[in-house]
Amino acid sequence: MVKVFDGTLTDGFFAPQRFEGTVADCEVSGTIPADMDGVFMRVGGEFLYPPLLPNDAPLHSDGYVSKFRFKNGRVSYQGRYVRTPRYEANLAAGRNLFGLYRNPFTDDPAAKGVNGTVSNTAPMVHAGKLFTLKEDALPIEIDPVTLETIGFHDFGGGWKSQTFTAHPKWDPLTGDLYAFGYEATGLASDDVFFYRVDKQGNVKHEIRIKQPYVSLIHDYALTQDHVIFPFACYYTDMEQLKAGKIHWQWDRSRPSMIGIMRRDGDGSDLRWFKGPERCFMHVFNAQSEGDKVTLLAPFWDGNFFPFFPNIDGSPWDPRRAQAFVRKYTFDLSSKDDSWREETLFDTSIVDLGKVDQRYTTLPQRYAFTTFADPSKPFDRERGGDVGRAPVNSYARFDLEDGVMKSFFAGDTHSLQELTFVPRRGSSQEGDGYLIGTASDLAEMRTELIVVDAQKLEEIARVYLPFRASTQVHGYWWDAEDLGLAEKEARA
């Protein structure tokens, strides 16, 4: 029996391709900066088999890890599936055994007892190891040279949560990793475990707390003194899961909440602040000054995901799916449990924001992300009908002078998430490059764009002869972070 994709979830440029590949020396226009020696790692989803159920979420696609290796002014590409237990079980069965996103009660009985994570959200490098992440399971270690899957990693048994965030943070002053797991003790549990892991990969500190209600904590923020956990409205419980519903539903009757506690404490000082309806997905950065905590984040006005239904049955409203650069201020000396919100720029953006990671937890000047610039042209004859305006531009927001600068990718291009690459030898914030992949909808291929992060001018473009896998998150690491010189020499 032939199994085909019917376009229910993905078609056109983003239709699954179901192959693994290598390009040893990519075609390039412009000049790759000679100081770029490292890897741009991407993790996303690529369905191996069609979904078992038609109302499944695209977030349930199989994990796919890809790598752009920069060295000596040249770039190579490599892409492979993350061989999760789910992937192996599906491959053995020749079909998808897993039902709705993060709901094992909807799985085929043949999937019973198999860890259903797809590990398709983000890459992580720590203590010289490469991992793929999905917040419903432990990290999966990946060989950084071959991209072969090694297996689940629990930091020598020190990580006690059953889950691990897709957005860990690093203290740039110590190199320590800070991360958490929500639903830490099992499906629909309200437990959140927070950890500090030293540079050698050893767990050094643990804090256990409870959520006021079980909700999605996708990203969080770290300061030199505090941890900030934002969540809102996405809700789950065992009753709705056993009823065969998707893991998350949007319940706007529940308050938006942001929890703050000391990162080196025991959790007893945790405070929950409440505010208006927002969709808390990703953050830029945060700082602490005594009892004042500030958070910079590109939060959405309302439910961002049309495939996570409104719990009251109302239709998804695209007008609420808008994000802006916002600043949140909390006064820990006050008994008031609300916050102050400021919208710093009036440009609607994509919430996949980045900063110069050397300034995480520290005062910063710049924030970077992508957005759809309606003033720029789109060639519908060549690029096709893409519905909403394509994400066609990079943005650099100067938080000091209030100025936004932008870069336009092209009139048939749709951009995925960018990342910042520091210029070697420079410690100046924002001195480096912005890189990310662009979907050329006319040529049906993926391009990687290298842009000067100060001038917002293109330096080089790398061309793949095919459509690369869809990316959720991607990051840059220098070759030294992974010990690539030695590992590549041994391979």
C-alpha positions as CSV (number, residue, x, y, z in Angstrom):
1,M,0.0,0.0,0.0
2,V,1.5,3.4,-1.0
3,K,1.5,6.0,1.8
4,V,1.2,9.5,0.4
5,F,1.0,13.0,2.0
6,D,-2.4,14.5,1.2
7,G,-1.5,18.1,2.0
8,T,-3.4,18.2,5.3
9,L,-0.4,19.6,7.1
10,T,2.3,20.6,4.6
11,D,2.5,21.0,0.9
12,G,4.3,23.1,-1.7
13,F,7.8,24.3,-0.6
14,F,7.4,22.7,2.9
15,A,6.1,19.3,1.8
16,P,8.2,16.4,3.3
17,Q,11.1,15.2,1.2
18,R,12.1,12.2,3.4
19,F,15.7,12.0,2.5
20,E,19.1,12.5,4.1
21,G,21.9,14.2,2.2
22,T,25.3,15.9,2.1
23,V,26.7,18.7,-0.1
24,A,30.5,18.6,0.3
25,D,31.2,22.1,-1.0
26,C,28.2,24.4,-1.5
27,E,27.8,27.0,-4.2
28,V,28.4,30.5,-2.9
29,S,27.9,34.0,-4.1
30,G,29.9,36.8,-2.4
31,T,32.6,35.9,0.0
32,I,32.3,33.8,3.2
33,P,34.2,35.7,6.0
34,A,37.5,34.0,6.7
35,D,36.9,34.2,10.5
36,M,33.8,32.0,10.4
37,D,35.1,28.7,11.6
38,G,32.2,26.7,13.1
39,V,28.8,25.3,12.5
40,F,25.3,26.7,12.0
41,M,23.2,23.9,13.5
42,R,19.5,23.6,12.6
43,V,16.8,21.4,14.1
44,G,13.2,21.1,12.7
45,G,10.6,18.6,11.5
46,E,10.4,16.3,8.5
47,F,7.5,13.8,8.5
48,L,8.8,10.3,7.7
49,Y,5.3,9.0,7.3
50,P,2.0,10.8,7.0
51,P,0.3,11.7,10.4
52,L,-1.9,8.9,11.9
53,L,-4.7,11.4,12.5
54,P,-5.7,14.3,10.2
55,N,-5.9,16.9,13.0
56,D,-2.4,16.4,14.2
57,A,-0.1,19.4,14.6
58,P,2.9,20.2,12.4
59,L,5.0,20.3,15.6
60,H,4.6,16.5,15.7
61,S,6.9,15.9,12.7
62,D,10.0,13.7,13.0
63,G,13.1,15.4,14.2
64,Y,15.7,16.4,11.6
65,V,19.1,17.9,12.3
66,S,21.1,19.7,9.7
67,K,24.5,21.4,9.7
68,F,26.2,24.1,7.7
69,R,29.9,23.7,8.3
70,F,31.9,27.0,7.8
71,K,35.7,26.6,7.3
72,N,38.4,28.4,5.3
73,G,35.8,30.4,3.4
74,R,33.9,27.4,2.3
75,V,30.6,25.8,3.4
76,S,29.4,22.2,3.4
77,Y,25.9,20.9,4.3
78,Q,24.7,17.8,6.0
79,G,21.2,16.7,7.1
80,R,19.9,13.6,8.9
81,Y,16.9,12.4,10.8
82,V,17.1,12.2,14.5
83,R,16.7,8.4,15.1
84,T,14.4,8.6,18.1
85,P,12.6,5.5,19.5
86,R,9.5,6.8,17.7
87,Y,11.3,7.1,14.4
88,E,12.7,3.5,14.7
89,A,9.2,2.1,15.7
90,N,7.6,3.9,12.7
91,L,10.3,2.7,10.3
92,A,9.9,-0.9,11.5
93,A,6.1,-0.7,11.1
94,G,6.2,1.1,7.8
95,R,3.7,3.7,9.0
96,N,3.1,6.3,11.6
97,L,2.0,4.7,14.9
98,F,1.7,7.9,16.9
99,G,-1.5,9.9,17.2
100,L,-2.0,13.5,18.3
101,Y,0.8,15.8,19.4
102,R,1.9,14.8,22.9
103,N,-1.1,12.6,23.6
104,P,-0.2,8.9,24.0
105,F,-3.9,8.0,24.5
106,T,-4.4,8.5,20.8
107,D,-1.5,6.3,19.7
108,D,-1.8,3.0,17.9
109,P,-1.6,0.1,20.4
110,A,1.7,-1.0,18.7
111,A,3.3,2.2,20.0
112,K,2.6,1.4,23.7
113,G,5.7,1.8,25.8
114,V,7.7,3.7,23.1
115,N,9.0,7.2,24.0
116,G,7.1,9.3,21.5
117,T,9.3,12.4,21.5
118,V,10.3,13.7,18.0
119,S,13.2,15.8,19.3
120,N,12.6,18.4,16.6
121,T,12.9,21.8,18.2
122,A,16.4,23.1,18.9
123,P,20.1,22.1,18.9
124,M,22.3,22.5,22.0
125,V,26.0,22.3,22.5
126,H,27.4,21.9,26.0
127,A,30.6,20.3,27.5
128,G,31.7,19.5,23.9
129,K,28.6,17.5,23.1
130,L,25.9,18.2,20.5
131,F,22.2,17.5,21.4
132,T,18.7,17.9,19.8
133,L,15.9,19.1,22.1
134,K,12.2,18.8,22.5
135,E,10.6,19.9,25.7
136,D,8.7,16.6,26.3
137,A,11.8,14.5,26.8
138,L,15.5,14.4,27.7
139,P,18.1,15.7,25.2
140,I,19.3,13.3,22.5
141,E,23.0,13.3,21.9
142,I,24.1,13.6,18.3
143,D,27.6,12.9,16.7
144,P,28.7,16.4,15.6
145,V,30.7,15.1,12.6
146,T,28.4,12.4,11.2
147,L,25.0,13.6,12.8
148,E,24.4,10.0,13.8
149,T,22.0,9.6,16.8
150,I,23.7,8.5,20.0
151,G,20.8,8.5,22.4
152,F,19.2,10.1,25.4
153,H,21.4,12.0,27.9
154,D,20.7,12.6,31.6
155,F,24.0,14.3,32.6
156,G,25.3,11.2,34.4
157,G,22.0,10.6,36.2
158,G,22.0,14.1,37.8
159,W,19.0,15.3,35.7
160,K,15.9,14.1,37.5
161,S,13.2,15.7,35.4
162,Q,11.6,13.5,32.7
163,T,11.8,16.6,30.4
164,F,14.3,19.2,29.2
165,T,13.5,22.7,27.8
166,A,14.2,23.5,24.2
167,H,15.7,26.8,25.3
168,P,18.5,26.4,27.8
169,K,20.6,29.5,28.8
170,W,24.2,30.0,29.5
171,D,25.8,32.4,31.9
172,P,28.5,34.2,29.8
173,L,30.5,34.9,32.9
174,T,30.8,31.3,34.1
175,G,29.9,29.2,31.1
176,D,27.4,27.3,33.3
177,L,24.2,25.9,31.7
178,Y,20.8,26.7,33.2
179,A,17.8,24.7,32.1
180,F,14.5,23.3,33.3
181,G,11.8,20.7,32.6
182,Y,8.1,21.3,33.0
183,E,5.6,18.4,33.3
184,A,8.8,17.1,35.0
185,T,7.3,14.1,36.8
186,G,5.0,12.9,33.9
187,L,2.2,13.8,31.6
188,A,0.1,16.8,32.7
189,S,2.0,17.1,36.0
190,D,2.4,20.6,37.5
191,D,6.0,20.0,38.5
192,V,8.9,22.2,37.2
193,F,12.5,21.3,37.9
194,F,15.3,23.9,37.4
195,Y,19.0,23.0,37.2
196,R,22.5,24.5,37.0
197,V,24.9,22.3,35.0
198,D,28.6,23.2,35.1
199,K,31.0,23.5,32.1
200,Q,32.0,19.9,32.4
201,G,28.3,18.7,32.2
202,N,27.8,18.0,35.9
203,V,24.5,18.9,37.6
204,K,25.3,21.3,40.5
205,H,22.0,22.7,41.7
206,E,18.3,21.8,41.6
207,I,15.2,23.7,42.4
208,R,11.7,22.0,42.4
209,I,8.6,24.2,42.1
210,K,4.9,23.9,41.1
211,Q,2.9,25.7,38.3
212,P,-0.4,27.4,39.3
213,Y,-1.9,25.4,36.4
214,V,-0.4,23.1,33.8
215,S,0.7,25.2,30.9
216,L,3.3,25.4,28.1
217,I,6.6,27.0,29.3
218,H,8.4,27.0,26.0
219,D,11.1,29.5,26.8
220,Y,12.3,31.4,29.9
221,A,14.7,34.2,30.8
222,L,17.8,34.2,33.0
223,T,19.4,37.2,34.8
224,Q,22.5,37.2,37.0
225,D,20.2,36.8,40.0
226,H,16.8,35.5,38.9
227,V,14.9,33.0,36.8
228,I,11.8,34.2,34.9
229,F,9.1,31.6,33.8
230,P,6.4,33.0,31.5
231,F,3.3,31.1,30.5
232,A,-0.3,31.8,29.6
233,C,-3.6,30.2,28.5
234,Y,-2.3,27.0,26.9
235,Y,-3.8,24.4,29.2
236,T,-3.9,20.6,29.5
237,D,-5.0,18.0,32.0
238,M,-5.4,14.2,32.0
239,E,-9.2,14.5,31.4
240,Q,-8.8,16.2,28.1
241,L,-5.9,14.0,27.1
242,K,-7.9,10.8,27.9
243,A,-10.8,12.3,25.9
244,G,-8.5,12.1,22.8
245,K,-7.8,15.8,22.5
246,I,-4.5,17.4,21.4
247,H,-2.1,18.3,24.3
248,W,-2.7,22.0,24.4
249,Q,-5.9,24.1,24.2
250,W,-6.1,27.9,24.5
251,D,-8.1,29.0,27.6
252,R,-8.2,32.8,27.6
253,S,-10.2,32.7,30.9
254,R,-6.9,31.7,32.7
255,P,-4.5,34.5,33.6
256,S,-1.2,35.1,31.9
257,M,1.5,34.4,34.5
258,I,5.2,35.1,35.0
259,G,7.1,33.5,37.8
260,I,10.3,34.9,39.2
261,M,12.6,33.4,41.8
262,R,16.3,33.5,42.7
263,R,18.3,31.2,40.5
264,D,20.6,30.0,43.3
265,G,17.9,29.6,45.9
266,D,15.5,26.8,46.9
267,G,12.4,28.1,45.2
268,S,10.7,29.4,48.4
269,D,10.9,33.0,47.2
270,L,9.0,32.2,44.0
271,R,6.4,34.9,43.1
272,W,3.8,34.6,40.4
273,F,2.8,37.9,38.6
274,K,-0.5,38.1,36.6
275,G,-1.4,40.1,33.5
276,P,-3.6,40.4,30.4
277,E,-3.9,37.8,27.7
278,R,-0.6,37.2,25.9
279,C,1.0,34.2,24.2
280,F,4.4,33.7,25.9
281,M,6.6,31.8,23.5
282,H,10.1,33.3,23.2
283,V,12.3,35.9,25.0
284,F,15.2,38.1,24.1
285,N,16.9,38.8,27.4
286,A,16.5,39.9,31.0
287,Q,18.3,41.8,33.8
288,S,18.1,42.3,37.5
289,E,18.9,45.5,39.4
290,G,18.2,44.9,43.0
291,D,14.5,44.4,43.4
292,K,13.8,45.5,39.8
293,V,13.6,42.9,37.1
294,T,13.2,43.7,33.4
295,L,12.3,41.3,30.6
296,L,12.7,42.0,26.9
297,A,10.4,39.7,24.9
298,P,8.5,39.5,21.6
299,F,5.3,38.2,23.0
300,W,2.1,37.7,21.0
301,D,-1.2,39.3,21.6
302,G,-3.1,36.0,21.7
303,N,-3.1,32.3,20.6
304,F,-0.4,32.0,17.9
305,F,-1.1,28.3,16.9
306,P,-4.2,27.7,14.8
307,F,-3.8,23.9,15.4
308,F,-4.1,24.4,19.2
309,P,-7.9,25.1,19.4
310,N,-9.6,27.7,21.6
311,I,-11.1,25.7,24.5
312,D,-14.4,27.7,24.2
313,G,-14.9,26.5,20.6
314,S,-14.4,30.0,19.1
315,P,-12.5,30.2,15.8
316,W,-8.8,31.0,15.7
317,D,-8.3,34.8,15.3
318,P,-5.3,35.7,13.2
319,R,-5.6,39.3,14.3
320,R,-4.4,38.2,17.8
321,A,-1.3,36.5,16.3
322,Q,0.8,39.6,16.4
323,A,4.1,40.0,18.2
324,F,6.0,43.2,19.1
325,V,9.3,44.0,20.9
326,R,8.0,44.5,24.5
327,K,9.6,45.4,27.8
328,Y,8.2,44.0,31.0
329,T,9.1,45.5,34.4
330,F,8.6,43.8,37.8
331,D,9.0,45.3,41.3
332,L,9.9,42.6,43.7
333,S,9.7,45.0,46.6
334,S,6.0,45.7,45.9
335,K,3.1,43.5,47.0
336,D,1.5,44.2,43.6
337,D,1.3,41.0,41.6
338,S,1.0,42.8,38.2
339,W,3.7,44.0,35.8
340,R,4.3,47.1,33.6
341,E,4.3,46.4,29.8
342,E,5.8,48.7,27.2
343,T,5.8,48.2,23.4
344,L,9.1,49.6,22.3
345,F,8.6,49.4,18.5
346,D,5.4,49.5,16.5
347,T,6.7,47.0,13.9
348,S,4.9,43.6,14.0
349,I,7.6,40.9,14.1
350,V,8.2,37.1,14.2
351,D,8.8,36.1,17.8
352,L,12.0,34.1,17.0
353,G,14.2,36.7,18.5
354,K,18.0,36.6,19.2
355,V,20.6,38.6,21.0
356,D,24.4,38.5,21.1
357,Q,24.6,35.5,23.4
358,R,27.7,36.9,25.1
359,Y,25.3,39.4,26.6
360,T,22.7,37.0,27.9
361,T,21.7,38.1,31.5
362,L,23.6,41.4,31.0
363,P,22.6,44.9,29.8
364,Q,22.2,44.8,26.0
365,R,21.7,47.3,23.2
366,Y,20.6,45.2,20.3
367,A,17.8,42.6,19.5
368,F,17.5,40.8,16.2
369,T,14.6,39.0,14.6
370,T,12.7,38.6,11.3
371,F,9.5,40.3,10.1
372,A,7.2,40.7,7.1
373,D,8.0,44.1,5.5
374,P,4.8,45.1,3.6
375,S,6.7,47.9,1.8
376,K,8.9,45.3,0.0
377,P,7.7,43.6,-3.2
378,F,6.7,39.9,-3.6
379,D,6.6,38.3,-7.0
380,R,3.5,36.2,-6.8
381,E,3.8,35.1,-10.4
382,R,7.2,33.4,-9.6
383,G,6.8,32.8,-5.9
384,G,3.2,31.6,-5.8
385,D,0.3,32.5,-3.6
386,V,1.6,32.3,-0.1
387,G,-1.5,33.7,1.6
388,R,-0.2,36.1,4.3
389,A,2.7,38.4,3.5
390,P,6.0,36.4,3.5
391,V,8.6,36.9,6.2
392,N,11.1,38.7,4.0
393,S,13.4,40.8,6.2
394,Y,15.8,40.8,9.1
395,A,15.5,43.5,11.7
396,R,18.0,45.0,14.2
397,F,16.4,46.9,17.0
398,D,18.7,49.4,18.7
399,L,17.3,49.7,22.3
400,E,19.5,52.7,23.1
401,D,18.5,55.1,20.3
402,G,15.1,53.5,19.4
403,V,16.1,52.9,15.7
404,M,15.3,49.8,13.7
405,K,17.4,48.8,10.7
406,S,16.4,46.1,8.2
407,F,17.7,43.8,5.5
408,F,15.4,42.6,2.6
409,A,16.1,39.0,1.5
410,G,14.4,39.1,-2.0
411,D,11.1,39.2,-3.8
412,T,10.5,35.4,-3.8
413,H,12.0,34.6,-0.4
414,S,10.6,33.6,2.9
415,L,13.0,33.7,5.9
416,Q,13.3,31.2,8.7
417,E,14.9,32.1,12.1
418,L,18.2,34.0,12.2
419,T,21.1,33.8,14.6
420,F,23.9,36.0,15.6
421,V,27.6,35.1,15.0
422,P,30.2,37.1,16.8
423,R,33.2,38.4,14.8
424,R,36.3,36.6,16.1
425,G,38.6,38.9,18.1
426,S,35.9,41.4,18.9
427,S,34.0,41.7,22.2
428,Q,31.8,44.6,21.1
429,E,28.1,43.7,21.3
430,G,26.5,43.2,17.9
431,D,29.8,43.1,16.0
432,G,29.5,40.1,13.7
433,Y,27.1,38.5,11.3
434,L,23.4,37.5,11.1
435,I,22.9,34.1,9.4
436,G,19.8,32.1,8.6
437,T,18.1,30.1,5.8
438,A,15.8,31.6,3.2
439,S,13.2,29.6,1.2
440,D,13.4,30.7,-2.4
441,L,9.8,29.9,-3.4
442,A,10.5,30.5,-7.1
443,E,13.5,28.3,-7.4
444,M,12.2,25.7,-4.9
445,R,15.6,25.7,-3.0
446,T,17.1,26.7,0.3
447,E,19.7,29.5,0.6
448,L,21.7,30.5,3.6
449,I,22.3,34.3,3.9
450,V,25.2,35.9,5.7
451,V,24.6,39.6,6.6
452,D,26.8,42.2,8.3
453,A,25.0,42.7,11.7
454,Q,26.1,46.3,12.0
455,K,25.5,47.5,8.4
456,L,22.6,45.1,7.7
457,E,24.1,44.4,4.3
458,E,24.5,41.1,2.6
459,I,28.0,39.5,2.6
460,A,27.4,36.1,1.0
461,R,24.7,33.6,0.1
462,V,25.1,29.8,0.1
463,Y,22.9,27.8,-2.3
464,L,21.5,24.3,-1.8
465,P,20.2,22.5,-4.8
466,F,17.1,21.4,-3.0
467,R,14.6,22.4,-0.3
468,A,16.2,21.9,3.1
469,S,14.2,20.6,6.0
470,T,11.9,23.0,7.9
471,Q,13.7,24.7,10.8
472,V,12.3,25.4,14.2
473,H,15.5,26.8,15.8
474,G,19.1,27.2,14.8
475,Y,22.3,28.4,16.5
476,W,25.9,29.0,15.7
477,W,28.8,27.4,17.6
478,D,32.5,28.0,17.0
479,A,34.6,24.9,16.0
480,E,36.3,25.0,19.4
481,D,33.0,24.6,21.2
482,L,32.7,21.1,19.8
483,G,36.3,20.2,19.4
484,L,35.7,19.8,15.7
485,A,39.3,19.9,14.5
486,E,40.2,16.8,16.5
487,K,36.9,15.0,15.9
488,E,36.9,15.7,12.1
489,A,40.5,14.5,11.9
490,R,39.5,11.2,13.5
491,A,36.5,10.7,11.3
